[in-house]
């Protein structure tokens, strides 16, 4: 049990959770494009087609779960390449899935920030949704794939393995 717990990396799990959050909401944002004209433009059609509106909203809700799966797959490939333990990604996936489906994932607080770039277009426009989703996916990919972030995650492992923790030895003079 102790060896299993020693494989957990809190830096990796926090960064993965942030990336999973971004992927979840990016995929939900892209899902609004599925039936965009019906969901945002035709109010009378929505009043007469409750079943269609409900099925569209279910699709939007499930798209976020596909975003979590996509983020997990990318995270797994990076962890496999870097020899990080697979359990970190599984724990983050379970936590993210649970928080998202219980509606505790915090979109109400940060959604305004991530929807701001799309405001340069018309309200609820196709380009606004695409812009917001691409920015969120881009930041998520940056968190998962950036060499600087990977060095930060590996930082605690490098500190433990370094014998002199990076200090230079003074030069000898005669």
C-alpha positions as CSV (number, residue, x, y, z in Angstrom):
1,X,0.0,0.0,0.0
2,X,2.8,2.4,0.8
3,X,4.4,1.9,-2.6
4,X,1.1,2.6,-4.3
5,X,0.7,5.9,-2.4
6,X,4.3,6.9,-3.2
7,X,3.4,6.8,-6.9
8,X,0.8,9.6,-6.4
9,X,1.9,13.0,-7.7
10,X,-0.2,15.9,-6.4
11,X,1.2,18.4,-8.9
12,X,0.2,16.1,-11.7
13,X,-3.3,15.6,-10.3
14,X,-3.9,19.3,-9.8
15,X,-2.8,20.2,-13.3
16,X,-4.7,17.3,-14.8
17,X,-7.9,18.4,-12.9
18,X,-7.6,21.9,-14.4
19,X,-7.1,20.4,-17.9
20,X,-10.0,18.0,-17.4
21,X,-12.2,20.9,-16.4
22,X,-11.3,22.9,-19.5
23,X,-11.9,19.9,-21.8
24,X,-15.3,19.2,-20.1
25,X,-16.6,22.7,-20.7
26,X,-15.0,23.0,-24.2
27,X,-16.7,19.9,-25.4
28,X,-20.0,21.1,-23.9
29,X,-19.5,24.5,-25.6
30,X,-18.9,22.7,-29.0
31,X,-22.0,20.6,-28.4
32,X,-24.2,23.7,-28.6
33,X,-23.3,23.8,-32.3
34,X,-25.1,20.5,-32.9
35,X,-28.5,22.1,-33.3
36,X,-27.5,25.8,-32.9
37,X,-30.4,27.3,-35.0
38,X,-33.0,25.4,-32.9
39,X,-31.5,26.1,-29.5
40,X,-30.8,29.8,-29.9
41,X,-32.6,31.3,-32.8
42,X,-36.2,29.9,-33.0
43,X,-38.0,30.4,-29.7
44,X,-41.4,29.4,-31.1
45,X,-40.1,26.1,-32.4
46,X,-38.6,25.3,-29.0
47,X,-41.9,25.9,-27.3
48,X,-43.6,23.5,-29.7
49,X,-40.8,20.8,-29.7
50,X,-40.0,20.1,-26.0
51,X,-38.7,16.6,-26.9
52,X,-36.2,18.0,-29.4
53,X,-35.0,20.6,-26.9
54,X,-34.6,18.0,-24.1
55,X,-32.6,15.6,-26.4
56,X,-30.4,18.5,-27.5
57,X,-29.7,19.4,-23.8
58,X,-28.9,15.8,-23.0
59,X,-26.4,15.8,-25.9
60,X,-24.8,18.9,-24.5
61,X,-24.6,17.4,-21.0
62,X,-23.0,14.2,-22.4
63,X,-20.5,16.0,-24.5
64,X,-18.8,17.1,-21.4
65,X,-18.2,13.5,-20.5
66,X,-16.7,12.9,-23.9
67,X,-14.4,15.8,-23.1
68,X,-13.3,14.1,-19.9
69,X,-12.5,10.9,-21.8
70,X,-10.5,12.9,-24.4
71,X,-8.5,14.6,-21.7
72,X,-7.9,11.3,-19.9
73,X,-6.6,9.7,-23.0
74,X,-4.2,12.5,-23.7
75,X,-3.2,12.5,-20.0
76,X,-2.6,8.7,-20.1
77,X,-0.3,9.0,-23.2
78,X,1.7,11.7,-21.5
79,X,1.9,9.8,-18.2
80,X,2.9,6.6,-20.1
81,X,5.7,8.5,-22.0
82,X,7.0,10.2,-18.8
83,X,6.8,7.0,-16.7
84,X,4.3,8.5,-14.3
85,X,1.9,6.1,-12.6
86,X,-1.5,5.6,-14.3
87,X,-3.4,5.8,-11.1
88,X,-3.0,9.6,-11.0
89,X,-5.1,10.0,-14.1
90,X,-7.7,7.5,-13.0
91,X,-8.2,9.4,-9.7
92,X,-8.5,12.7,-11.5
93,X,-10.9,11.3,-14.0
94,X,-13.1,9.8,-11.2
95,X,-13.0,13.1,-9.2
96,X,-13.8,15.2,-12.3
97,X,-16.6,12.9,-13.5
98,X,-18.2,13.0,-10.1
99,X,-17.9,16.7,-9.6
100,X,-19.1,17.4,-13.1
101,X,-22.2,15.2,-12.9
102,X,-23.1,16.4,-9.5
103,X,-22.8,20.0,-10.8
104,X,-20.0,21.0,-8.4
105,X,-17.4,21.6,-11.1
106,X,-17.5,25.4,-10.7
107,X,-18.6,26.8,-14.1
108,X,-20.7,29.5,-12.5
109,X,-17.5,31.2,-11.1
110,X,-15.1,30.8,-14.0
111,X,-17.5,30.5,-17.0
112,X,-17.7,34.3,-17.3
113,X,-14.0,34.5,-17.8
114,X,-13.8,31.7,-20.4
115,X,-16.8,33.0,-22.3
116,X,-15.4,36.5,-22.6
117,X,-13.4,36.0,-25.9
118,X,-16.5,34.8,-27.7
119,X,-18.3,38.1,-26.8
120,X,-16.5,39.9,-29.6
121,X,-19.0,38.1,-31.9
122,X,-22.8,38.2,-31.6
123,X,-24.4,36.7,-28.5
124,X,-24.7,32.9,-28.8
125,X,-23.1,33.0,-32.3
126,X,-21.4,30.0,-33.9
127,X,-18.1,31.8,-34.0
128,X,-18.4,32.8,-30.4
129,X,-18.8,29.2,-29.3
130,X,-16.0,28.0,-31.5
131,X,-13.7,30.7,-30.2
132,X,-14.4,29.9,-26.6
133,X,-14.0,26.1,-27.1
134,X,-10.8,26.4,-29.0
135,X,-9.3,28.6,-26.3
136,X,-10.3,26.2,-23.6
137,X,-9.0,23.2,-25.5
138,X,-5.8,25.1,-26.3
139,X,-5.2,25.9,-22.6
140,X,-6.0,22.3,-21.7
141,X,-3.5,21.0,-24.2
142,X,-0.9,23.4,-23.1
143,X,-1.3,22.2,-19.5
144,X,-1.1,18.5,-20.6
145,X,1.7,18.8,-23.2
146,X,3.9,21.8,-22.3
147,X,7.5,21.0,-21.5
148,X,7.5,23.6,-18.8
149,X,4.5,22.1,-17.0
150,X,6.1,18.6,-17.4
151,X,9.3,19.9,-15.8
152,X,7.2,21.5,-13.0
153,X,5.5,18.1,-12.4
154,X,8.8,16.3,-12.4
155,X,10.3,18.9,-10.1
156,X,9.5,17.1,-6.9
157,X,11.0,13.9,-8.3
158,X,14.2,15.7,-9.4
159,X,14.6,17.3,-6.0
160,X,14.5,14.0,-4.2
161,X,17.0,12.4,-6.6
162,X,19.6,15.2,-6.8
163,X,22.5,14.6,-4.4
164,X,23.5,18.2,-4.0
165,X,20.2,19.7,-5.1
166,X,21.7,21.7,-7.9
167,X,24.2,23.7,-5.9
168,X,27.5,24.4,-7.6
169,X,30.7,23.6,-5.9
170,X,33.0,26.5,-5.3
171,X,36.2,26.6,-7.4
172,X,39.5,25.9,-5.8
173,X,42.1,28.6,-6.0
174,X,45.8,28.3,-5.3
